[in-house]
């Protein structure tokens, strides 16, 4: 519910406490449905390993560890239904991307 005469939508208080409770419950249910959709997509065989890991990272607000022996690697594999090899391959892909993005300093053979 917003005021129509305002250039910026301003929330209007619900007419009753029951309406407010219902609105809060609807918002909670919407958030729960969205989280469930994300949880479902993190295990979807239709998505690539990189996408599933990105979804996991978003849901948990964590990054994929760079170490292959980090305890979270096994957790990520289980929760995304990927193999440890899939997760390791994504770690390697990211490592290669990082190193290819860093400019290499090449010594200059020309002397002034």
C-alpha positions in Angstrom: 0.0 0.0 0.0 1.5 3.3 -1.1 0.3 6.9 -1.4 -0.5 7.8 -5.0 0.2 11.5 -4.6 3.8 11.0 -3.5 6.6 11.0 -6.1 8.4 8.5 -3.9 6.3 5.5 -2.8 5.8 5.8 0.9 4.4 2.8 2.8 1.0 3.4 4.4 0.3 1.7 7.7 -2.1 -1.3 7.4 -5.7 -0.7 8.3 -5.6 -3.2 11.2 -3.1 -5.3 13.2 -4.6 -8.4 11.5 -3.7 -6.9 8.1 -0.2 -6.1 9.3 0.3 -9.7 10.6 -1.0 -11.1 7.3 1.4 -8.8 5.3 4.4 -9.9 7.5 3.4 -13.6 7.1 3.1 -13.2 3.3 6.6 -11.5 3.2 8.1 -14.4 5.3 6.5 -17.0 3.0 7.8 -15.2 -0.1 11.3 -15.2 1.4 11.0 -18.9 2.3 9.8 -19.8 -1.2 12.7 -17.9 -2.7 15.3 -19.6 -0.5 13.8 -23.0 -1.3 14.1 -22.1 -5.0 17.7 -21.2 -4.5 18.4 -24.4 -2.5 16.7 -26.5 -5.3 18.8 -24.8 -7.9 22.1 -25.4 -6.1 21.6 -29.1 -6.7 20.0 -28.9 -10.1 21.7 -31.2 -12.7 20.7 -28.6 -15.3 23.2 -26.2 -13.9 27.0 -26.3 -14.3 29.2 -26.9 -11.3 30.4 -23.3 -11.3 26.8 -22.0 -11.2 25.8 -24.4 -8.4 28.8 -23.3 -6.4 28.0 -19.6 -7.0 24.5 -20.3 -5.7 26.0 -22.0 -2.6 28.3 -19.0 -2.1 25.4 -16.6 -2.3 23.2 -18.6 0.1 25.9 -18.9 2.7 27.7 -15.6 2.1 31.0 -17.4 1.8 33.5 -17.9 -1.0 34.8 -21.2 -2.3 38.0 -21.9 -0.4 41.2 -21.9 -2.5 42.7 -24.8 -0.6 41.7 -28.3 -1.8 41.9 -29.6 1.8 39.7 -27.0 3.4 36.9 -28.6 5.4 34.2 -26.5 3.5 35.2 -28.2 0.2 33.5 -31.5 1.2 30.5 -29.6 2.6 30.1 -27.7 -0.6 30.3 -30.9 -2.6 27.6 -32.5 -0.5 25.3 -29.5 -0.5 25.6 -28.9 -4.2 25.5 -32.7 -5.0 28.8 -32.4 -6.8 31.8 -34.6 -6.6 35.0 -33.5 -4.8 36.6 -33.6 -8.2 34.0 -31.2 -9.6 34.6 -28.7 -6.8 38.4 -29.1 -7.2 38.0 -28.4 -10.9 36.1 -25.2 -10.1 38.9 -24.2 -7.7 41.5 -24.8 -10.4 39.4 -22.9 -13.0 39.2 -19.9 -10.7 42.9 -20.1 -9.9 43.7 -20.1 -13.6 41.4 -17.1 -14.2 43.0 -15.2 -11.4 46.5 -15.8 -12.7 45.6 -15.0 -16.2 44.0 -11.7 -15.1 47.2 -10.6 -13.3 49.5 -8.7 -15.7 52.8 -10.4 -16.1 55.9 -8.2 -15.7 58.3 -9.0 -18.6 61.8 -7.6 -18.2 62.8 -5.2 -20.9 65.9 -6.3 -22.7 66.5 -2.8 -24.2 69.0 -0.7 -22.4 68.8 3.1 -22.6 
